[in-house]
Amino acid sequence: MLDPALVREMLARAPGKVSAVLPVAAHGAMPDIEAWLAFRDETGLAVLLDAAAAFDAARDARLPTVVSLHATKVLGLGRAGSWSPTTPPWPSVSGA
């Protein structure tokens, strides 16, 4: 699972400007939200959570979150999804 320490290492080798980081709640397992909030505050980068399979756990994420509503997910509504900007104002990712 992607973690802030690994991303800090990779930022030094990024070939261009990095505007946002997208940690994934793989198989519904939420990443360390406190660590990602600290990373966001330290770096100023936007952190957007991909919680495609974590519909029930994402409600307490305190990060902008995307959730899949595909028929194979917990709340299947066909080919759909939702976006929750849970921490306005969140950092701009313009120019990404």
Backbone hydrogen bonds, N-H to C=O, Kabsch-Sander energy under -0.5 kcal/mol:
donor,donor_aa,acceptor,acceptor_aa,energy
7,V,3,D,-2.0
8,R,4,P,-2.5
9,E,5,A,-1.7
10,M,6,L,-2.3
11,L,7,V,-2.2
12,A,8,R,-0.9
12,A,9,E,-0.6
13,R,10,M,-1.1
14,A,10,M,-0.5
14,A,11,L,-1.0
19,S,17,K,-0.5
21,V,46,A,-2.4
25,A,50,D,-2.9
26,A,24,V,-1.6
28,G,25,A,-1.9
29,A,26,A,-2.4
30,M,28,G,-0.7
33,I,31,P,-1.3
36,W,32,D,-1.9
37,L,33,I,-2.6
38,A,34,E,-2.2
39,F,35,A,-2.3
40,R,36,W,-2.5
41,D,37,L,-2.2
42,E,38,A,-2.5
43,T,39,F,-2.7
44,G,40,R,-2.3
46,A,19,S,-1.7
48,L,21,V,-2.5
48,L,46,A,-0.5
49,L,64,P,-3.1
50,D,23,P,-2.8
51,A,49,L,-1.0
51,A,66,V,-2.5
54,A,51,A,-2.0
58,A,54,A,-2.4
60,D,57,A,-1.2
61,A,58,A,-2.0
65,T,84,S,-2.3
66,V,49,L,-2.6
67,V,82,S,-2.3
69,L,80,A,-2.9
71,A,78,G,-0.8
73,K,70,H,-2.3
76,G,73,K,-0.5
76,G,74,V,-0.7
77,L,69,L,-3.6
77,L,75,L,-0.6
80,A,78,G,-1.0
82,S,67,V,-2.4
84,S,65,T,-3.1
86,T,84,S,-2.0
96,A,93,V,-1.4
